[in-house]
């Protein structure tokens, strides 16, 4: 869980890097202006902090992978595989980050960079949840499918939000809920990405609300579902503020809260699944030989 927390912090700092315009605060990589530490410049410090937290996260992920294979290799190997997937993602994220800097923040590379970061966080959250004590999960297969669909839709919603930034649409539509005076549908140029995102918020938002409200009544999911509902409601309000004002505070908080909604929805879906340890070979053999 500590590793997932640092991964979340790194994503939030990444959002701060973008909204503060600090993406090229350190124009070289892995150094910063040719030095192993940043100069006394706010943009360089923000960008370097993002890289530093990323380095700590990388070390924690390596430790998590090692421990996962030691502790869960035989009794619950899915935990080890999920942790390993996060490590592979970090390697790819580091290489992609170097390319992003070399290409001077090519917009669509930034989009892929964020998507991969969300996947890494997802693997870490999944490893943490699947390592929890044994449980039968939610017995309703219909709700399990609903939670899985809502989780996939949440990830898609994150990507539509990233396309707004990647396309520069956030620079042309400074109103909410629509463009123009706030009630004009505009699909010309980059505004089409804004309309795609806000339409997705409406449709997917209804799906998330329905799923989380149902989860409130299920044992073991109430606290998490209620927390995710609150964060989602605040996220919508912050999104309105970000669209209307283009203030760095709202934009940075928008990314941080969106990441929390993703983690909360993913955790909810994973908690609906059963968690069981593998029986030791001798025990399993005895059970198989036991007469019906």
C-alpha positions in Angstrom: 0.0 0.0 0.0 2.9 2.4 0.7 4.2 1.8 -2.8 0.7 2.6 -4.3 0.7 5.8 -2.2 4.0 6.9 -3.6 2.8 6.1 -7.1 -0.3 8.3 -6.5 2.0 11.1 -5.2 4.1 10.8 -8.4 1.0 11.1 -10.6 -0.2 14.1 -8.6 3.2 15.8 -8.9 3.0 15.0 -12.7 -0.2 17.0 -12.8 1.5 19.9 -10.9 4.3 19.8 -13.4 1.9 20.2 -16.3 -0.4 22.9 -14.8 2.6 25.0 -13.6 4.3 24.8 -16.9 7.3 23.1 -15.4 7.6 20.3 -17.9 10.9 21.6 -19.2 12.2 22.8 -15.9 14.9 20.2 -16.3 15.4 20.1 -20.1 17.8 17.2 -19.9 17.5 13.7 -18.5 18.4 12.2 -16.0 20.4 15.3 -15.0 18.9 18.8 -14.5 20.7 21.5 -16.5 23.7 19.2 -16.5 23.7 18.8 -12.7 22.5 16.1 -10.3 20.3 18.7 -8.5 18.0 21.4 -9.7 19.0 25.2 -9.8 17.1 27.7 -7.6 14.2 27.9 -10.0 10.6 27.0 -9.1 10.0 25.2 -12.4 13.2 23.2 -12.1 12.4 22.3 -8.5 8.9 21.1 -9.3 10.1 19.0 -12.2 13.0 17.6 -10.2 10.7 16.7 -7.3 8.5 14.8 -9.7 11.6 12.8 -10.9 12.8 12.3 -7.3 9.5 10.8 -6.1 9.5 8.7 -9.3 12.9 7.3 -8.3 11.7 6.5 -4.7 8.6 4.9 -6.2 10.8 2.8 -8.4 12.9 1.5 -5.5 9.7 0.7 -3.5 8.3 -1.2 -6.5 11.4 -3.3 -6.8 11.1 -4.1 -3.0 7.4 -4.9 -3.4 8.1 -7.3 -6.3 10.8 -9.1 -4.3 8.6 -9.4 -1.2 5.6 -10.5 -3.3 7.5 -13.3 -4.8 8.9 -14.4 -1.4 5.6 -14.3 0.4 3.0 -15.1 -2.2 4.9 -17.2 -4.8 3.2 -20.4 -3.9 0.0 -19.6 -2.0 -1.3 -16.7 -4.1 0.9 -16.1 -7.2 -1.4 -13.5 -8.7 -0.1 -10.9 -6.2 3.5 -11.5 -7.4 2.5 -11.2 -11.0 0.6 -8.0 -10.5 3.6 -6.5 -8.6 5.9 -7.6 -11.5 3.6 -6.0 -14.0 4.0 -2.6 -12.2 7.8 -2.9 -12.4 7.6 -3.6 -16.1 5.4 -0.5 -16.4 7.8 1.6 -14.5 10.7 0.7 -16.8 8.5 1.7 -19.8 7.4 4.9 -18.0 11.0 5.9 -17.4 12.0 5.3 -21.0 8.9 7.1 -22.2 9.6 10.0 -19.9 13.0 10.5 -21.4 11.4 10.5 -24.9 8.8 13.1 -23.7 11.6 15.4 -22.6 13.7 14.8 -25.7 10.6 15.6 -27.9 9.9 18.7 -25.8 6.6 17.5 -24.4 5.0 16.2 -27.6 1.3 16.3 -26.6 0.3 12.8 -27.5 3.4 11.3 -25.8 2.2 13.1 -22.6 -1.1 11.4 -23.0 0.5 8.0 -23.2 2.8 8.8 -20.3 -0.3 9.5 -18.1 -2.1 6.5 -19.3 0.8 4.2 -18.4 1.2 5.9 -15.0 -2.5 5.1 -14.3 -1.9 1.5 -15.3 1.1 1.2 -12.9 -1.0 2.6 -10.1 -3.7 0.1 -11.1 -1.3 -2.8 -10.9 -0.1 -1.7 -7.4 -3.6 -1.2 -6.1 -4.6 -4.7 -7.5 -1.5 -6.3 -5.8 -2.5 -4.6 -2.5 -6.1 -5.7 -2.7 -5.4 -9.3 -3.8 -2.9 -9.7 -0.9 -5.7 -9.1 1.6 -7.0 -11.9 3.8 -9.1 -14.6 2.1 -12.7 -13.7 1.2 -15.6 -15.0 -0.8 -16.1 -11.5 -2.3 -19.5 -10.6 -3.6 -21.7 -13.6 -4.6 -23.7 -11.6 -7.2 -22.0 -12.3 -10.5 -24.1 -9.5 -12.1 -22.6 -6.9 -9.8 -19.1 -8.2 -10.4 -19.6 -7.6 -14.1 -21.1 -4.2 -13.5 -18.1 -3.2 -11.3 -15.7 -4.4 -13.9 -17.4 -2.4 -16.7 -17.5 0.7 -14.5 -13.8 0.4 -13.8 -12.9 0.1 -17.5 -15.2 3.0 -18.2 -13.4 5.1 -15.5 -10.1 4.4 -17.2 -11.5 5.5 -20.5 -12.9 8.6 -18.9 -9.4 9.5 -17.7 -8.1 9.1 -21.2 -10.7 11.4 -22.7 -9.7 14.0 -20.1 -6.1 13.6 -21.2 -7.0 14.2 -24.8 -8.4 17.6 -23.9 -5.0 18.6 -22.6 -3.0 16.8 -25.4 -5.1 18.5 -28.1 -4.9 22.0 -26.5 -8.7 22.0 -26.2 -8.5 23.4 -22.6 -7.1 26.6 -24.1 -10.1 27.3 -26.3 -13.1 26.4 -24.2 -13.2 28.3 -20.9 -16.8 27.6 -19.8 -18.9 24.9 -18.3 -20.8 22.6 -18.8 -20.4 23.3 -22.5 -18.4 25.8 -24.6 -19.3 29.3 -25.7 -21.4 30.9 -23.0 -21.6 27.5 -21.2 -24.5 26.2 -23.2 -23.2 26.0 -26.8 -22.2 22.7 -28.3 -19.0 23.2 -30.3 -17.3 20.4 -32.2 -15.0 22.5 -34.4 -11.3 21.9 -34.1 -10.0 20.9 -30.7 -13.4 21.7 -29.0 -14.5 18.2 -30.2 -12.2 16.7 -27.6 -13.8 18.9 -24.9 -17.3 17.7 -26.0 -16.1 14.1 -26.0 -14.8 14.4 -22.5 -17.8 16.2 -21.0 -20.2 13.8 -22.8 -18.2 10.9 -21.3 -18.4 12.5 -17.9 -22.2 12.6 -18.1 -22.7 9.0 -19.4 -19.9 7.3 -17.5 -20.7 9.4 -14.4 -24.2 8.0 -14.3 -22.7 4.4 -14.5 -20.3 5.2 -11.7 -23.0 6.6 -9.5 -25.3 3.6 -10.1 -22.5 1.1 -9.4 -21.2 2.9 -6.2 -24.7 3.4 -4.8 -25.4 -0.3 -5.2 -22.0 -1.1 -3.6 -23.1 0.9 -0.5 -25.5 -1.9 0.4 -22.9 -4.7 0.1 -20.8 -5.9 3.0 -17.2 -4.8 3.0 -17.8 -2.2 0.3 -19.7 0.6 2.0 -16.9 2.7 3.3 -14.9 2.5 0.1 -17.9 3.2 -2.1 -19.1 6.2 -0.1 -15.5 7.6 -0.1 -15.3 7.2 -3.9 -18.7 8.8 -4.3 -17.6 11.9 -2.3 -14.4 12.2 -4.3 -16.2 11.9 -7.6 -18.7 14.6 -6.6 -15.8 16.9 -5.6 -14.0 16.0 -8.8 -17.0 17.2 -10.9 -17.1 20.5 -9.1 -13.3 20.9 -9.4 -13.6 20.1 -13.1 -16.1 22.9 -13.5 -13.8 25.3 -11.8 -10.9 24.2 -14.0 -12.9 24.6 -17.2 -14.2 28.0 -16.1 -11.1 29.6 -14.7 -8.1 27.7 -16.1 -6.5 28.2 -12.7 -3.5 26.1 -11.9 -4.9 25.1 -8.5 -8.1 23.6 -10.0 -6.2 21.9 -12.9 -3.7 20.3 -10.5 -6.4 19.1 -8.1 -8.5 17.8 -11.0 -5.8 15.3 -11.9 -5.2 14.3 -8.3 -8.9 13.6 -7.7 -9.4 11.8 -11.0 -6.6 9.5 -9.9 -8.3 8.8 -6.6 -11.6 8.0 -8.4 -9.7 5.5 -10.6 -8.1 3.9 -7.6 -11.4 3.8 -5.6 -13.4 2.3 -8.5 -10.7 -0.3 -9.2 -10.5 -1.3 -5.5 -14.3 -1.7 -5.4 -14.3 -4.0 -8.4 -11.4 -6.1 -7.0 -13.0 -6.5 -3.6 -16.0 -8.1 -5.3 -13.8 -11.0 -6.4 -13.0 -14.0 -4.2 -9.5 -14.2 -2.7 -8.3 -17.7 -1.8 -4.9 -19.2 -1.0 -3.8 -22.2 -2.9 -4.0 -25.3 -0.8 -0.6 -27.0 -0.2 0.0 -30.0 -2.5 -0.5 -32.6 0.1 -3.7 -31.0 1.3 -5.0 -30.6 -2.2 -4.2 -34.3 -3.0 -6.0 -35.5 0.2 -9.1 -33.4 -0.8 -9.1 -34.8 -4.3 -8.9 -38.4 -2.9 -11.6 -37.8 -0.4 -14.8 -39.7 -1.4 -17.7 -37.6 -2.5 
